[in-house]
Amino acid sequence: MNEKLSFSEIKEDVKNVITRNESGMTMNQIAEELSLSLEYIQTILTCAQGFMEDDMEAAAHLVEMSL
């Protein structure tokens, strides 16, 4: 990712990616639908592992630190 995202943008991306992933969409489908890079989606899904669905903010903080 070349541009600096705000925390609120990251949090929204985390929510959107996790929701679509849980509905069975592949990373490629998510990337196409949300116009996000595969690398960014993989970072989100990796950071979200181990977090409960209701703790997306913690996952978003990990994503922010990974960028």
C-alpha positions as CSV (number, residue, x, y, z in Angstrom):
1,M,0.0,0.0,0.0
2,N,1.5,3.3,-1.1
3,E,-0.9,5.6,0.6
4,K,-1.2,6.2,4.3
5,L,-4.6,5.1,5.5
6,S,-6.4,6.6,8.5
7,F,-7.3,4.3,11.3
8,S,-11.0,4.6,10.5
9,E,-10.3,3.5,6.9
10,I,-8.3,0.5,8.1
11,K,-11.1,-0.4,10.5
12,E,-13.7,-0.2,7.7
13,D,-11.5,-2.4,5.5
14,V,-11.0,-4.9,8.2
15,K,-14.8,-5.1,8.8
16,N,-15.5,-5.5,5.0
17,V,-12.8,-8.1,4.4
18,I,-13.7,-10.2,7.4
19,T,-17.4,-10.1,6.6
20,R,-16.8,-11.2,3.0
21,N,-14.3,-13.8,4.0
22,E,-16.7,-15.3,6.5
23,S,-19.4,-15.4,3.8
24,G,-17.1,-17.7,1.7
25,M,-15.5,-15.2,-0.8
26,T,-12.0,-15.9,-1.9
27,M,-9.2,-13.3,-1.5
28,N,-9.3,-12.6,-5.2
29,Q,-13.1,-12.0,-5.1
30,I,-12.7,-9.7,-2.1
31,A,-9.8,-7.8,-3.8
32,E,-11.9,-7.3,-6.9
33,E,-15.0,-6.3,-5.1
34,L,-13.3,-3.8,-2.7
35,S,-10.5,-2.7,-5.0
36,L,-7.9,-3.7,-2.5
37,S,-4.5,-5.4,-3.0
38,L,-4.2,-9.1,-2.3
39,E,-1.2,-8.3,0.0
40,Y,-3.4,-5.9,2.1
41,I,-6.2,-8.5,2.3
42,Q,-3.8,-11.1,3.4
43,T,-2.4,-8.8,6.1
44,I,-5.9,-8.1,7.3
45,L,-6.8,-11.8,7.5
46,T,-3.5,-12.7,9.2
47,C,-4.0,-10.0,11.8
48,A,-7.6,-11.0,12.4
49,Q,-6.7,-14.6,13.1
50,G,-7.4,-15.4,16.8
51,F,-9.7,-12.4,17.3
52,M,-13.3,-12.7,17.9
53,E,-15.7,-11.1,15.5
54,D,-16.5,-8.4,18.0
55,D,-12.9,-7.3,18.4
56,M,-12.3,-6.0,14.9
57,E,-10.8,-2.8,16.3
58,A,-7.9,-4.8,17.8
59,A,-7.3,-6.5,14.5
60,A,-7.4,-3.1,12.8
61,H,-4.6,-1.8,15.2
62,L,-2.5,-4.8,14.2
63,V,-3.1,-4.1,10.5
64,E,-2.2,-0.4,11.0
65,M,1.1,-1.4,12.7
66,S,1.8,-3.8,9.8
67,L,1.6,-1.1,7.1
